[in-house]
Amino acid sequence: MTETGEAAVGSKIAIIGTGYVGLTTGACLAHLGHTVVCADVVQAKVDSLSKGEVPILEAGLDELVAEGIAAGRLSFVMGAKNAVTEAEFVYLCLPTPQGADGAADLSYIQSAAAEIGPHVLADAVVINKSTVPVGSVGEVEKALGRPDVHVVSNPEFLREGTAVQDFLHPDRVVIGGRDEGAAKRVGDLYAKLEAPTLVTDPASAETIKYASNAFLATKISFVNAIAAVCEAVGADVADVVEGMGFDTRIGSAFLNPGPGWGGSCFPKDSHALVRIAENAGYTFGLLRAVVAVNEEQFGRVANKVSRLAGGSLEGKTVAVWGVTFKALTDDLRDSPALNIIARLREQGATIRAYDPSDQDPSDARLAGIELVADPLEAATGADVLAVLTEWPEFAEVDLGRLAEVIGAKNVVDARNLLDRDDLKARGFTYEGIGRS
Ligand code: UGA
């Protein structure tokens, strides 16, 4: 919020990169009243976005893109430099993939900054929105080569599937900049959102992003480890989490046990933070253990499946419900389901999968998986059913029909989603996570 509480509507903004973060940011800023030009390097993407065709599954995004285009506040162009010539603010929303040594690869950000350097208006603010290593504000300053342009960090805290909602109702806005005036101008862009705004130095803002994701991953690995304890001692993890959650210092959010965490952020960011710490002289043993517990979890789920199949998956068919990294997204990046499927295939299983999202069967990541159009079709004749993603529709499947079509009545429910008692009453052997 500005000191006066006044929203800086009508600012001219460029967004470089139209992936999940860039497109959501651009559409939401246009919704807030700003004029936004989004740049990408793929002509076909620019063309289809200009027609309002959104290439990703993200609740509410189609509507906001259509609204922005209709209002004349949202447009798409080829090439970063074409977006920035009139911009007061330039958001860098480019990928920072994991490099060979675990560190984030900054090259997309650096080359975009170098490209726009000669074309950015004096006094413009360049904003690092993607998750970038600590020190990246300085790297972007160098690549820009423009001492008259400000660079700030303004990390995103958007979950895929609820990114629009998260953008418009944030828990906080974090801005890291050396120039107080520039940081305040960026804060003004969000004034309508009424979120608490924290202004810090660049390194602290960059660290807040990594620390937040690492902490969330830690919570999940913790609950998955507790689930293993529950299985060993005969406790029920749902009751344990409920009991923990009443303690307001703990809370119950983000403590759902599952097949392990994945997606485009947690795996990459946790490895990057381990590397950042190591490069700075600190061995982040706790976070390494969090990553190790996650790997272990993939293996634990795969073992449950082979155990229910009688100890060997050779010649067995496993029905899989859900291949995306979580529900309500079509994103396969670092999907725990795919990791587990790979382990099952290595042990000789044939995989027949159903996912409610639109998937391209020729996607290399789905190679060797037979994709079918219906959950019961996937289960027909299968030796084990593995529920790997928590799509709500799986909980609606008629369990009577499931009992009729499945080959052997075995279910591994890695999301604790199905009705365990109903399945057991129908003669299924059921294994959830942390429920003995
Ligand atoms: C995550 C963070 O939640 C966002 O705040 C952050 O902005 C984003 O990364 C990012 O850095 O861009 P996202 O990757 O979309 O968002 O997904 P999450 O909803 O956080 O889920 C991550 C993984 O954890 C999924 O595999 C999910 O199934 C798993 N998970 C989540 C659990 O197993 N249990 C839970 O209780 C919650």
Residues whose N, C-alpha, C, O or C-beta is under 5 A from the ligand:
A	BS01	UGA	E156 F157 L158 R159 E160 I220 F254 L255 N256 P257 G258 G260 W261 G262 G263 S264 C265 F266 F325 K326
